[in-house]
Amino acid sequence: MTWFIKMKVSGIDIESHVEKIKQQIEADTTLSPSMRTTLDLLLLIVTLLCQRLGLNSSNSSKPPSTDLNRKKEPKNSSENNSGGHKGSTLLLDSNPDIKHKLSVDQTLLPEGTYTEIGYETRQVIDIEFKRVVTEYQAQILENEIGKRFVASFPKGVNSRIQYGNGVKAHAVYLSQYQLLPYDRIREYFTDQLNIPLSSGSLYNFINTAYSKLEETHALEIIKANLRNEAVLHADETGININGKRQWLHNASSLKWTYLSAHEKRGHTAMDDIGILSHFNGVMCHDHWKPYYRYDCLHSLCNAHHLRELTRSYEQDGQAWAETMRLFLVSLNQSVNNEDGLISKDKQSSYIAQYRTILKDGEKESPAPIVVKGKRGRPKKSKSRNLLERLQNYEGDVLRFMADREVPFTNNQGENDLRMAKVQQKISGCFRSEYGAEMFFGLRSYLSSNKKQGVSASTALALLLNGMLPNIFTPAE
């Protein structure tokens, strides 16, 4: 058995030490077969543990926050400000809310005759926090026999005193978009706006906004548009709903986002959601096998491949993996330089290079030997599995160079899941299935709006008034 451990632990070269111990075991003729087996097993355990220590965000799916001694990249320096962020110049407002005319104190001027020739303008941009109370006074008329008639109140004004849609939209924005906890939202409304809110009221606001999504069919419009996209990103991640592990599924594009939780991870959940089963374009994903049940073109995430190739080179000593990693990075740059699509001749050349690298990989990572009479399939290394995937799914790995609409990675799908993970990190878990359903529905709506230039505040204000932005046109 051969192990490759390209790492050091506390300054100790693990690879060389393991190799020395192996040589000593092989040279010792006094060891019994059972003792050799035991020592081999212990060396294997040490190897696996050390390999795990060597995993980080560059060679696995682990997030950067878990990297030991993580070095943050320095921010670009700036001569304009100490924070390193690019500054911007404020433009004068052509229609200021308040104007103050300032006159020169002529008593301080030397004697003479003065004529006004204009004025110098300076503006101060500020913000005002205050609540606005609108009172409706419905006229009451009484006829000669004492019967009274009361004027109609506007639609939606149903109680003696109630919160307006502006308050509701702002509260939902802070909760579902900015991800603030209920207590901080209540404190903000009380301290800044002198509007007391209860947790029950906040929940009702969110529930009202979600019910409007159902009334306006906004989520169905999102799903219909996703089914008609040329390229679709699919991904899934584990979530905690009321202490129970479930799965958050995402289908998204450059314009639309749809998030949905389900107790299943595989095709059963995807069929229930009802997007992928009706999709006929190119689906980008990370090679989760259930995605291949759908009869459409597929594109594999090369960000995952780059990390796996790095791991294969660093931990298994596979030179072909580093060659392939550099090849894919270079190919992606070439595709970008040619506006997302390279010529057929160049495609053929790149495919030939791709196959040559994998052929060299066959020598370094050969298929396991089938032992006659031994039950089950022979176990393959991670490097061998990666090699075979790159061979068997060549077209899906390289689709980004043949289709301008297909990206190099599935980062869009992963990014669209990120805020849900942030929300779970803030709250610990989603406390009820309906609460999670509301959050994912509203995040789908707000994300779709943001992608197409509609602010979250505008989108929520329209929604609570029973309307949708113009981007929500039914798919043909």
Buried (B, 14 or more C-beta within 10 A) or exposed (E): EEBBBBBBEEEEEBBEEBBEBBEEBEEEEEBEEEEEEEBEEEBEEBBEEBBEBBBBBEBBEEEEEEEEEEEEEEEEEEEEEEEEEEEEEEEEEEEEEEEEEEEEEEEEEEEEEEEEEEEEEEEEEEEEEEEEEEEEEEEEEEEEEEEEEEEEEEEEEEEEEEBBBBBBBBBBBBBBBEBBEBEEBBEBBEEEBEBEBEEEBBBBBBBBBBEBBEEBBBBBBBBBBBBBBBBBBBBBBEBBBEEEEBBBBBBBBEEBBBBBBBEBBBBEBBBEBBBBBEBBBBBBBBBBEBBBEBEBBBBBBBBBBBBBBBBBBBBBBBEBBBBBBEBBBEBBEEBEEEEBBBEEEBBEEBBEBBEEBBEBBBEBBEEEEEEEEEEEEEEBBBBBEBBBBBBEBBEBBBBBBBBBBBBBBBBBBBBBBEBBBEBBEEBEBBEEBEBBBBBBBBBBBBBBBBBBEBBBBEBBBBBBEEEBBEBBEEBE
